[in-house]
């Protein structure tokens, strides 16, 4: 089958194909909002190119999603190379995870055209992506909704646009689509924000990197402010909205396992089906929990250190932010779990941790390049967020 791409998906695909088939040696970045259909763009690019193509994904879930879209084009000379997927098939078009490829780098010498999904995970200073890209003369296109990284700097931390880091992997933005544009056309779900923050982040120190909050002082502020009870009370209230219409799913983000444990214990004593997902949750158990969550058998999932990318559940209508962060990318990815559209959906973002006060409505985020310059930045409500000390 052939997919009917939206106009911006087709424009993004055209830009990538032009870069791969042109004479430039610069690596390009495509910026598409969460929920904008990056897997379709990626599949369309792959279907239009000749010769070997290697496509990197950061997780098993995203790899399987992207691979399935390409198979929908009827392309047969494609394969997966990832230990987490349980497949080691090198084909003309190969979908892979970087860790598996790095264990057998020489087997991939023939791949000079590279696509990287969730390109914000690429560290231009060090790491496996950098090592692989620089091992041979390779052309790279990255796709991301969050084209910036949070780095330590003198006086604090700073959001840096991926094309403005030193060193850098991506030299230019070849296509950019704004969140507000997709919202205005109904391609994303409108979200309502509720700021219920009671913790005082002025009492919380930054960690050693300056890029986020220190664990010890954050926990102290949780205990001082009664945060654990506030979190569980908020979830219980959200489960009983004034409208009487139950929420389709409540996904809670916490900074540490302790908050998730406390929350789930409280909910279970009230007879609520709730579960915890962390980065240490075994894959089969995680898949079972998320399957039950999507079916409605589990009403609340509290997660720590995961589910910020690769979790596709359009009906999800409630996000509770139970962790503060200085990272715009993390904030956007958490909020983005509820931004995919679904019939009759009224999305809620309930913030208990000061994130909305810091970053605002994601619909207000705007990526722009001032006239006459090549320097891209991110703005919100007229305020520049990148290249400024936090």
Secondary structure, DSSP 8 states (H G I E B T S, - for coil): ------HHHHHHHHHHHHHHHSS----EEEE--TTS-HHHHHHHHHHH--S-EEEE-SSHHHHHHHHHHHHTTT--SEEEEETTTTEE---SEEEE-HHHHHTTGGGGTT--EEEEESGGG--SSSSHHHHHHHHS--EEEEEES--EEEEEETTEEEEEETTSSSS-S--EEEEE--HHHHHHTTSB--EEEEE---S-GGG--B-TTSSSB-HHHHHHHHHHHTHHHHHHHHHHHHTT-TT----S-EEEEESSHHHHHHHHHHHHHTT--EEEEETTS-HHHHHHHHHHHHHTSS-EEEEES--SSS---TT--EEEEES--S-HHHHHHHHHTT-B--TT--EEEEESSSHHHHH--GGGEEEEE-TT---EEEEETTEE-BTSB-
